[in-house]
Amino acid sequence: MAKSPGERAYEWCLWALLVIIGIVVVVPMILPQGGSRESRHTRCLNNIRNIAMALHNYASRFGTLPPAYINDAQGRPMHSWRVLILPYLDRNDVYDMYRFDEPWNGPSNSKLHDVIVDVFRCPQDHGGPGSNQTSYVAVVGPDTIWPGSEGVRLDDVTDGLGATLFIVEIADSGIHWMEPRDLQAAILPLSINPKSGKGISSLHPGLACVALADGRVRTLNDTLKPATLSALLTIRGKEKINEFDY
């Protein structure tokens, strides 16, 4: 017996509904979580841009950039620059609870260790949602913009702010964002995504995100020459480089 137009219309609507349900259920299962690779890359650059702006705002108030770390009486790193710029990242809520009269991992500050500050975390990093490790670090050393326990004036960067690295990305750092630990220039591999281990690196294929001291953000490719990277790290090295080099 032939079906009536109403029955055919009902079957068609039911079939269409099943297709829509299939799309809603199956597509999220096969697509990458957390957005596309491109969107995670863009969000990473935005994080670094916000950090660079916070550092400039800190320098505008105090006359220098924050020190890479604040030492205790014995000369041991006690507090990180990342904690010092919290007010300039709209995280006064965390800053006001932080105790500067004890180390970053002291009894009171340890209660903050589960606090997540998203701007310090690349969405591509293995830490994933809920991670409290930082993806962004300074390169610390006597000839860099982060000499150690002393802050640098931006006017002292005679190589040019646009030719000096400010903040760099690191994949799977294992560094809590509150921890006063960063990359050390003296042992830094002079390559991007070095095969030998930790260095300027990321989980974005073929590149890593950085901020320059003038506040601009960009990516450095795996093909960057060691001499160019070395020149970008110094603030008074008098090296001759231009943007075509990096």
N, C-alpha and C positions, 0 to 999 in steps of 0.2 A: 504494500500500500504506500502510495506516495505521501511524503511528509507535507504537512501544511506549511505555508509561509511563516506562520508563527513559530512552529517547531524548528524550522531551519534557522530562523533568526536567533532563537534561544540557543541552539547548538553552536552557532557562530560566535555568539557573545561568550559562551562558556569556554570555547577554544581560545578566544582572544585573551580571556582572563587568565587561563592557565599559562599562556605564553608570557604575559606580563609578570605573573608570579615567578616564573622560571628565570626571567631576566633579573628581577629584584633579588632573588636568592643566590643565583649562580654567579653573576658578574662580580659582586664584591669578593667572592671567594677566589676568583682567578686574577683579579687586579692586584698590583702591589699596594700594601697598606701604607697609610701615612702620606698619600699623595704621590705624584709622579717624581721620578728622579730629578727632573728639571725644577719642579716646585720646591723640592727639598734643598736643591742647590741655591735657589733664589732666597729661601728662608735663611740659609746659612750665611749668605752675603749680608742679608739684612741684620742678622745678629751681630756680625762683626762691625757693620756700620754703626749700630747703636752703641756698641762698646767703645768705638773710636770717638763718637760724639761725647760720650760720658767722660772719657779721658780728657778731651779738650775742655769740657765744662769744669772739670776738676782743676785743670791748669789755669783756667781763667780766674778761678777763685783763689787758689793758693800760690800762683806764680810759677809753679813747677808741676810736672807730671807726678803722679804718686810714685813712691819708691816701689821697686819690685816686691819688697818685703820689709816689714818692720822687725828688727832684732830684739831679743830679750837682753838682759844684762850680761849674759855670757856670749853674746854675739850669734846666737842661734835664731834662724828665721822663725817668727812668731805669728805674723799676720800677713795676708796676701793683699796685693793691689786690687784683686777682684772684690774683696770685702770693702776696701776703701771707696770704691766707686758706686756702691749700692745706692746711695741717695740720688745719684745722677742717672740711675736706671729705674727710678720710681719704686725702689724696694726699701724705703725707709722702715717698713714693717719688720724686715729682717735685721737691718742695720741697728735699729734701736734695741733689739734683743741681744746683739752681739756684745761680748765682754772683751775689752781691750786690756784688762788687767790679768788675763790668763791666756794661755796659748789657744790656737784655733781648735785644738782637740782637747781642751781642758774640760772640767766637769760641767760647767754651764754651757759652753759653746758646743759640746758634744750633743746637746739636746737639739741643736739646729742642723745636725748632719743629715737628717732626712728631708730637709727643706730643698725643694727644687727651684732653681732660678733658671728658667727656660732660655734666657738670652745667652747663657754660658754653654748651651748644649746644641750641637749640630743635629738636626733631625735625621741625618744619614748615619750618625755614629752608632756603633754597636751597643752603646749603653742603652739606647732605646727609651721608650716612655718610662718615666720614673727614675731614670738614672740621675745621680748627683755628681757625676764626673764632668769636668770641664773639657770642652773641645777646643778651647782658645787659650793660648798661652803667650807669654812674653819670651823673647830670647835674651837671656841675662848674660852680661859680660862687660868688662871695663870699657870697651870701645863701642858699645851699643847704646840705644836709647834707654835701656834698662840696666844701668851699671850695678845695681844691687840695693843697698839700704839708703841710697840718696836719690832724690828726684831730679830730673833733668829739666832745664828750661828749654822751651821749644826754640828760642833764639840761639841756643847753643848748637843746634843741628845745622852745622855749616855746609854739609853736603847737600842740603835741600830737603825739605819735608817730603816732597814728592818722590824722592829717591832713597827713602829710608823706611825700612820695615817697622811697623808699629805693633801689630798683633798678628799671630800666625795660627793656622789650624793644625791640630794634631789628632790623629785617629786613635781611638781606644787608649786615651792617655793614662788611665788609672789614677788620675789626680783629682781628688775631691775639689770642687770649685772653691772651697774655703782654704784649702791647703796652700801654704806659701812655697810652692814648688812649680818650676817652669822648665823650659829648655835651657841648657847651658851652652853658650856660644863656643866655649873651648872644645867641646866634644860633639858639636852639632855636625851631622853629615851635610856636606855642601851639595845637596840634591833634593829634589821634591819627590816624596814617596820613596825614600831610600830602601833598598833591599836589605841593607845591613841592620835595620831596626828603627827605633824611634827617631823622629826628626819632624820636619815640616811635612805633613802628610794628611790624607783624608781618605774617605771612602767614596768620593766622587772620582770616577775613573779618569786617570791621566792628569790630574791637577790638584791643587789645594787652594783654599781661599785665604786671603790675607787683607790686612788694612795697611795703608801707607800712613806716614805720620801727618800728612796734610788732611787726613780724614777720608780719602778715597778708598774704595774697596775694589779688589780685582782678584783674578785667579793667576796663579803661577803654574806653568805647565811642567811636566816631567822632563822636558827637553831643555830647561833652563841651565845655562852654563854655570859651573861652580864659581868662576870668577865673578860673574854677575851677582849671584846670591851673596857671596862674600862682601861685595861692594854695597849691597842693599842693607846689610846688617850694621855697617859702621855709620857714625854720625859726623866724623871729621876725617875720613880717610882720603879725601880729595880725589877719589876715583872718578873717571869720566865715563858715565853711562847715560843712556837715554831710554825713553820708553820702548823703543824698538828692540832693545836688548832684553826686555822682560815683558 
